[in-house]
Amino acid sequence: MIPQAEADVIDNGEVRYFIWPDSGAWGFSVVPVARKSDQLYLGAQQIFPFEDENWMIHYFDGTW
């Protein structure tokens, strides 16, 4: 998902965040990529939903 050309231009001491829509959920994914001492480091992918599941609980049990 991360284009090689985009990763190649990351300078030492720089972090870039790659963001794309999450095809399996209503939200998006974020992956940080950093370069330190000419070595690329890939962070863990994190998924950020647009809505949490709490709205369903509140809606159906009447405790807004």
C-alpha positions, 0 to 999 in steps of 0.5 A: 500500500505504500509506494516505493517512490514515496518511501525513498524520499524520506530523509533521516530524522523524518517521519511520514504518515501514510493514510488510506481508506480501510476497505473492510470497515468504515474508517481509515488506516494509518502507518508511520514510516521513518528513516534513521541512520539511512534505515527505514522503519515501518510502524504498526498499522492503526485503524481509526473507525469513523464511528465507535460501536457505543452508538449502537448500545446507547441507541438500542437501550435508550441511555443517550 
